[in-house]
Amino acid sequence: FLFWSSQLPTEYLQIHRSLVKMSPKTVDRAHQQGVKVHVWTVNELSDMIMFITLGVEGIFTDFPGLMHGFQEGMRSL
């Protein structure tokens, strides 16, 4: 369960990957409030793809080369 107050002025929600996995609608709720979502620490390509699909604006990872390789591969399609 994740809670944050829409009454608090914020532009970004930075959240651990496990909380988004438990409640993926968190991303939608944040976007409805005009809040951008950053997820950390995402080190598996399958999780990166899932979070991109959910629409997060930022991903923190210990393996930036993995993310970069994925992005480059998508551009070549």
Salt bridges, closest charged atoms under 4 A:
ASP47 OD1 - LYS21 NZ 3.05
GLU57 OE2 - HIS31 NE2 2.87
GLU72 OE2 - HIS68 NE2 3.94
GLU72 OE2 - ARG75 NH1 3.27
